[in-house]
Amino acid sequence: MNHYEEKIAALQKTVDNLRVSMKSIVDEQDGDDSDKDVTYENDTYFSSYSHFAIHHEMLSDVARTSAYQKAILQNPDVFKNKIVLDVGCGTGILSMFCATAGAQRVVAVDDSDMAFYAMTIVAENKLNQQIEVFKRKVEDLHRDTKFDIIVSEWMGYFLLFEGMLDTVVDARDNLLKPGGLLLPNRCSVKIAGVADPDLHKRHVKFWDNVYGYKMSSLKHVCISEAAVEVIPADAVATEPTQIYSVDLMTCTVESTRVIESEFSMRCTKQCVITAIGGWFDSDFDVPPLTHHVTLTTSPFDVKTHWKQTLFLLRSPIELKENDCLEGKITIKRANNNARALDIKFEFRNGDVQEFYMN
């Protein structure tokens, strides 16, 4: 083992000891009873990001990671000598992109145990002179330090699932310098009608006859829970329509609590619509960026770990080519869990169907 490897091993041991010490401190400091539900939500959320597998999945998502890499490294003049905050840094990959692009200082923050590994990763890549990693909530950072740029990969399924946008908005409002940048700077959500009778049969009609028995109660549960699936491009049977767009430089948390949108989607072929599919785009195109990048989770593009969100219909809808699938969608942050979503479709034919993401 050479001298550098010995230093890394010593740092890893220090990180391991720090992790144990911090866990014992947290265990001794129980919150108020009134905060137990929120504490449980947060503990469950952050613990899910402590395991390496989810980070392997995200880092292996070339569309996702390369979009951030291009947005940062192909705009070096924007990052040169800047102070950057990485919200929810995970392994620290975005922080390292920023440091490589010339950032003077990067503060990387994550409340999951992955922050401890990020400390080692940063040192392993000899970037610890530029990057500081903190294992804590972003909301607990001192508010006297202001940042030129905030970067974050906060997006969840159907964009808003997981509720991490709240943290990003809080950081923007309290930690970003006037005239500073938030990346990505805008996002949009799109939906389209999906005609996939085989999928509908496997997931919905299956419960009508299970070895000769009806299991309609499970059919209801199956339909009500939105699925995360890869939607084949040739199964998209209507023109997509945008139902929601958010300017991350100006939006408020309150504006994301309830989203309502009318929709009208022209059918591109005669078919039976068995589901509604949804996805999102994230854009890096705010001035002074000169190289603009779009990260899309569309079924017409490269697959991402977000895949698409699928809302299976209880009653499929028959349409002819050029017919319009019309109605209204309402997306609400769940009352009992700020990280969950309740979604309701009200179709023009009178059908109403509600879904949840939890």
C-alpha positions as a printed Julia matrix, in Angstrom:
358×3 Matrix{Float64}:
   0.0     0.0     0.0
   1.53    3.34   -1.04
   1.43    6.54    0.99
  -1.62    7.92   -0.84
  -3.58    4.69   -0.35
  -2.7     4.77    3.36
  -4.11    8.29    3.6
  -7.35    7.19    1.92
  -7.66    4.19    4.25
  -7.11    6.43    7.28
  -9.74    8.86    6.02
 -12.2     6.0     5.48
 -11.63    4.86    9.08
 -12.25    8.39   10.32
 -15.44    8.6     8.26
 -16.64    5.25    9.65
 -16.04    6.44   13.21
 -17.82    9.72   12.47
 -20.82    7.84   11.1
 -21.11    5.78   14.31
 -20.72    8.87   16.51
 -23.34   10.87   14.65
 -25.8     7.97   14.73
 -25.48    7.72   18.53
 -26.1    11.47   18.87
 -29.22   11.28   16.68
 -30.51    8.26   18.62
 -30.28   10.25   21.86
 -32.21   13.23   20.48
 -35.78   12.08   19.91
 -38.12   14.7    18.45
 -41.48   15.87   19.73
 -44.45   13.52   19.29
 -45.98   16.06   16.9
 -42.98   15.67   14.59
 -42.93   11.86   14.51
 -44.73   11.48   11.19
 -42.5    14.0     9.43
 -39.41   12.49   11.09
 -40.42    9.02    9.92
 -41.0    10.29    6.36
 -37.6    11.96    6.3
 -35.77    9.05    7.92
 -37.31    6.64    5.42
 -36.49    8.95    2.51
 -32.86    9.57    3.46
 -32.19    5.96    4.46
 -33.28    4.87    0.98
 -30.4     6.93   -0.42
 -27.82    5.48    1.98
 -27.36    2.26    0.04
 -24.93    2.14   -2.87
 -27.4     0.36   -5.2
 -29.6     3.4    -5.84
 -26.52    5.5    -6.6
 -25.22    2.84   -8.96
 -28.55    3.02  -10.76
 -28.45    6.82  -11.02
 -24.8     7.01  -12.07
 -25.42    4.29  -14.67
 -28.2     6.44  -16.12
 -26.16    7.97  -18.94
 -28.9    10.39  -20.05
 -29.23   11.78  -16.53
 -25.58   12.05  -15.56
 -24.24   13.18  -18.93
 -26.87   15.97  -19.07
 -25.46   17.46  -15.86
 -21.91   16.82  -17.06
 -22.55   18.71  -20.32
 -24.44   21.55  -18.65
 -21.56   22.11  -16.23
 -18.39   21.24  -18.14
 -19.48   22.86  -21.41
 -20.19   26.14  -19.59
 -16.88   26.57  -17.73
 -16.99   30.38  -17.84
 -20.16   30.28  -15.74
 -18.52   28.13  -13.04
 -15.01   29.6   -13.0
 -14.12   30.93   -9.52
 -17.72   30.57   -8.35
 -19.02   29.27   -5.01
 -21.43   26.39   -5.62
 -23.93   24.52   -3.44
 -24.78   20.91   -4.36
 -28.13   20.03   -2.79
 -28.51   16.3    -2.11
 -25.01   15.51   -3.35
 -25.12   11.71   -3.05
 -21.75   10.4    -4.24
 -20.62   13.93   -5.04
 -20.56   13.5    -8.81
 -22.14   16.9    -9.54
 -19.78   18.59   -7.09
 -16.81   17.05   -8.87
 -18.15   18.24  -12.22
 -18.35   21.76  -10.78
 -14.84   21.6    -9.35
 -13.49   20.35  -12.67
 -15.27   23.23  -14.43
 -13.3    25.67  -12.28
 -15.48   26.39   -9.24
 -13.49   28.01   -6.46
 -15.45   26.21   -3.73
 -18.21   23.63   -3.7
 -20.3    22.84   -0.62
 -21.86   19.39   -1.03
 -24.72   18.53    1.34
 -26.62   15.29    1.88
 -28.49   14.0     4.92
 -28.09   10.32    3.98
 -25.12    8.22    5.05
 -23.86    8.41    1.47
 -22.37   11.76    2.48
 -19.67    9.88    4.39
 -18.69    7.99    1.26
 -18.75   11.24   -0.73
 -16.11   12.61    1.64
 -13.83    9.71    0.76
 -14.63    9.91   -2.96
 -13.77   13.61   -3.07
 -10.43   12.95   -1.33
  -9.73    9.96   -3.58
 -10.04   12.27   -6.59
  -7.82   14.92   -4.93
 -10.62   17.5    -4.98
 -10.92   18.03   -1.23
  -9.26   21.45   -1.53
 -12.25   22.64   -3.56
 -15.12   20.49   -2.23
 -16.44   20.3     1.34
 -19.0    17.59    2.09
 -21.48   17.94    4.96
 -23.77   15.24    6.33
 -26.82   17.31    7.27
 -30.06   18.8     5.99
 -29.64   21.76    3.66
 -32.14   23.65    5.82
 -29.63   23.42    8.71
 -26.8    25.19    6.87
 -25.75   28.58    8.22
 -27.62   31.25    6.29
 -24.75   33.74    6.28
 -22.95   31.97    3.41
 -24.38   32.8    -0.01
 -23.74   30.89   -3.21
 -23.34   31.92   -6.84
 -24.84   28.67   -8.17
 -27.01   25.91   -6.76
 -27.03   22.54   -8.53
 -29.29   19.66   -7.61
 -30.66   16.48   -9.09
 -33.91   16.64   -7.13
 -36.46   15.32   -9.63
 -38.66   12.36   -8.66
 -41.01   10.14  -10.62
 -43.6    12.27  -12.46
 -41.28   15.13  -11.45
 -42.76   16.01   -8.04
 -42.8    12.62   -6.31
 -40.43   12.61   -3.29
 -41.0    16.3    -2.53
 -37.34   17.32   -2.71
 -38.27   20.47   -4.61
 -39.18   22.02   -1.23
 -35.56   21.76   -0.13
 -34.27   23.24   -3.39
 -36.66   26.2    -3.15
 -35.64   26.8     0.46
 -31.98   26.8    -0.57
 -32.73   29.18   -3.45
 -34.59   31.62   -1.21
 -32.08   31.6     1.65
 -28.68   30.67    0.25
 -28.52   31.92   -3.35
 -26.93   35.3    -4.07
 -29.07   37.89   -5.9
 -28.66   37.14   -9.59
 -27.39   33.63   -8.84
 -28.24   30.53  -10.86
 -30.27   27.42  -10.0
 -29.62   24.41  -12.23
 -31.66   22.97  -13.78
 -33.67   26.17  -14.08
 -37.0    24.88  -15.41
 -38.96   21.65  -15.74
 -42.12   20.53  -17.52
 -44.47   17.55  -17.29
 -46.16   15.9   -20.28
 -48.79   13.18  -20.65
 -50.1    11.06  -23.54
 -52.59    8.29  -24.12
 -51.14    4.77  -24.2
 -52.59    1.8   -26.09
 -51.08   -1.38  -24.66
 -53.77   -4.07  -24.26
 -51.27   -6.76  -23.25
 -49.99   -4.66  -20.35
 -53.55   -3.87  -19.29
 -54.43   -7.56  -19.4
 -51.42   -8.53  -17.27
 -51.97   -5.89  -14.61
 -55.72   -5.24  -14.57
 -57.84   -7.95  -16.21
 -55.66  -10.59  -14.51
 -57.6   -10.08  -11.26
 -60.95  -10.88  -12.89
 -60.13  -14.59  -13.0
 -57.31  -16.03  -10.91
 -57.51  -19.81  -11.17
 -61.27  -19.46  -11.43
 -61.65  -16.96   -8.58
 -62.38  -13.22   -8.62
 -59.97  -10.92   -6.81
 -61.54   -7.57   -7.58
 -60.25   -5.93   -4.39
 -56.67   -6.4    -5.57
 -57.68   -5.16   -9.01
 -58.76   -1.89   -7.41
 -55.46   -1.56   -5.56
 -53.47   -2.35   -8.69
 -55.26    0.28  -10.74
 -55.08    2.96   -8.04
 -51.3     2.84   -7.66
 -49.41    4.58  -10.43
 -46.77    2.33  -11.95
 -43.23    3.19  -13.01
 -42.69    1.43  -16.33
 -40.85    1.81  -19.61
 -43.56    2.74  -22.11
 -42.74    1.5   -25.62
 -42.71    4.43  -28.04
 -45.04    2.62  -30.41
 -47.61    2.25  -27.61
 -48.02    6.03  -27.34
 -51.24    6.58  -29.28
 -51.92   10.3   -28.89
 -49.95   13.46  -29.35
 -48.29   14.37  -26.03
 -49.47   17.48  -24.25
 -47.76   19.59  -21.6
 -49.78   19.85  -18.4
 -47.35   21.68  -16.16
 -44.27   23.85  -16.35
 -42.27   25.31  -13.47
 -39.68   28.08  -13.5
 -37.38   26.99  -10.7
 -35.9    30.47  -10.39
 -39.23   31.94   -9.27
 -41.66   29.16   -8.2
 -42.94   28.73   -4.66
 -43.59   25.54   -2.7
 -47.23   26.58   -2.37
 -47.59   26.72   -6.15
 -46.73   23.01   -6.36
 -49.19   21.78   -3.74
 -52.12   21.59   -6.16
 -51.72   21.54   -9.93
 -54.75   21.51  -12.21
 -54.7    21.34  -15.98
 -57.17   20.72  -18.77
 -55.88   18.44  -21.5
 -56.82   17.52  -25.07
 -54.73   14.91  -26.87
 -55.34   14.05  -30.52
 -55.32   10.33  -31.23
 -52.8     9.36  -33.92
 -54.44    6.02  -34.82
 -57.56    3.98  -34.2
 -56.99    2.22  -30.9
 -58.12    1.49  -27.37
 -56.47    3.75  -24.79
 -55.58    1.55  -21.81
 -53.52    4.02  -19.78
 -52.16    7.53  -19.51
 -48.39    7.86  -19.51
 -46.47   10.75  -17.98
 -42.88   12.03  -18.02
 -40.86   15.21  -17.51
 -38.11   17.32  -19.06
 -35.51   19.38  -17.18
 -33.77   22.28  -18.9
 -30.45   24.0   -18.35
 -30.91   27.11  -20.48
 -30.91   30.13  -18.21
 -28.56   33.01  -19.17
 -25.57   33.19  -19.02
 -25.35   29.52  -20.03
 -24.31   29.43  -23.68
 -24.49   25.66  -24.09
 -28.08   24.61  -23.41
 -28.98   21.07  -22.33
 -32.31   19.27  -21.95
 -32.66   16.15  -19.83
 -35.75   14.3   -21.04
 -37.44   11.19  -19.65
 -39.65   10.85  -22.74
 -40.52    7.37  -24.09
 -39.25    8.64  -27.45
 -35.73    9.13  -26.14
 -33.02    7.19  -24.3
 -34.35    5.3   -21.28
 -33.61    6.83  -17.88
 -33.92    5.38  -14.37
 -37.09    7.47  -14.0
 -38.65    5.48  -16.88
 -42.22    6.81  -17.29
 -45.21    6.96  -14.95
 -48.17    4.83  -16.01
 -51.79    5.36  -14.94
 -53.78    2.25  -15.89
 -57.42    2.91  -16.78
 -60.22    1.01  -15.13
 -62.27    1.3   -18.31
 -60.23    1.55  -21.55
 -61.38    4.2   -24.02
 -61.95    3.44  -27.71
 -60.83    6.18  -30.08
 -60.59    6.68  -33.81
 -57.74    8.45  -35.53
 -57.95   12.23  -34.95
 -60.39   11.81  -32.04
 -59.38   13.82  -28.98
 -58.91   12.4   -25.51
 -60.0    15.26  -23.27
 -60.38   15.96  -19.6
 -58.75   17.44  -16.54
 -55.85   16.28  -14.37
 -55.31   17.33  -10.75
 -52.03   16.62   -8.98
 -51.98   17.15   -5.21
 -49.29   16.73   -2.62
 -50.71   14.12   -0.25
 -51.99   15.52    3.05
 -50.48   12.74    5.15
 -47.11   12.58    3.38
 -45.5    15.62    1.76
 -43.34   13.37   -0.41
 -46.34   11.49   -1.93
 -48.76   12.48   -4.68
 -52.49   12.05   -5.31
 -53.5    12.28   -8.98
 -57.03   12.49  -10.36
 -58.15   12.24  -13.99
 -61.61   13.52  -14.92
 -62.34   12.49  -18.51
 -64.76   14.32  -20.76
 -66.86   11.12  -21.08
 -67.64   11.29  -17.35
 -65.14    8.72  -16.09
 -63.19    9.76  -13.0
 -60.17    7.83  -11.77
 -57.86    8.54   -8.85
 -54.29    7.36   -8.37
 -51.61    7.68   -5.73
 -47.81    7.6    -5.66
 -46.4     6.68   -2.27
